[in-house]
Amino acid sequence: MDFTRDESQDAVAEVVVSLLEHDSARDLALWPALVDSGLLALPLPEEHGGDGMGLLEVSTLLTELATDAVAVPALSTLGFGVLPLVGRAGDVLAAKVFPAVAKGAILTAALHEPGAPFVADPQTKAVADGDSVRITGRKVAVPYAEQAQWILVPTDRGIAVVDGDANGITRTESPSSTGAPEFSVSFEDTVIPAAQLLDIPLADLHRIALATLGAVADGLLKGVLALTSEHLRTRQQFGRPLAEFQAVAQEIADVYVVSRTLQVAATSANWSLAQTFGGENYSGDKHLQRVDDDLDVLAFCVASELPAAMQRCHHLHGGIGVDVTHPLHRYYSQAKDIARWLGGASFRLDRLGARCTSI
């Protein structure tokens, strides 16, 4: 195995870095520039005007955006929405969704139900009604649910692709650490065309979501490490840079170790998962078991180590880090939201432990 970025991934990273150098926006105001750059078309099929790239290129994009703590719906649109649909959506749905994404349409996925992060047994019901399907149920912590043109909704009969303006949808805004839009969403006999209830394994949706969340976490920790290191190099105390104090050096060294560990976990999980999409190293069920092992390790690493590393960086910044206008706030708040979406460290440890005891 070789985790080194190839030419296409390097090219994606260069475009993102160049975009961020020329545009100071780090929130939704950056979205039009992302659309104009063509980056949203990376994973779209070529027949729909895309570049036909895959998980590794999308993860590179998400990591580079997260390195600057950019808060845009790239994760929800590409990681939660487009990648699960590529090769799985029918021709009619694909022709409707993919060109719209290239023009800036937002997608998202309702991955959680009350008390059930990454719900494995959805209680949301899908009932056939002639050429239509009626969706009834409740989801929580759905990012950009109000802005999304389509929402991927796990049901007891498959993944429903629900139009954002369909009848029977009630959205209740819920708080997030970043302040980015997030909602609890209720569906009451929400009607969709039967062709938009897809036979996509829920496990596949979860795998892609976990891999791309890991890519974002990798970027966040990489970025906050650079930010904090520069602060320690330039900020002086008692006539000396903070970095020269032994205790401070040990603290930032601990963050570096966590960052490198998380990078390896995220890169390994993304690489392994990418092989399931026609990769030459794919070896069937045995490979999928390894992918799930890697993803569970990654999810636990992110949920347990990322917020703790952010807290350490906050401590090293002192009172400066309390100011919400300081860049540190953007990193810390995104890390807290990601850990919450994953269900927290204890939940992920239980999942990982259950996997270990079942081997």
Secondary structure, DSSP 4 states (H G I P E B T S, - for coil): ---S--HHHHHHHHHHHHHHHH----SGGGHHHHHHHTGGGTTS-GGGTS----HHHHHHHHHHHHHTT--STHIIIIIIIIHHHTTTS-HHHHHHHHHHHHTT--EEE--BBTTBTT-SS---EEEEETTEEEEEEEEEEEETTTT-SEEEEEETTEEEEEETT-TTEEEEE---SS---EEEEEEEEEEEEGGGEE---HHHHHHHHHHHHHHHHHHHHHHHHHHHHHHHHH-EETTEEGGGSHHHHHHHHHHHHHHHHHHHHHHHHHHHHHTTTT-TT--THHHHHHHHHHHHHHHHHHHHHHHHHHHHHHHHHGGGGG-TTSTHHHHHHHHHHHHHHHT-HHHHHHHHHHHHHH-
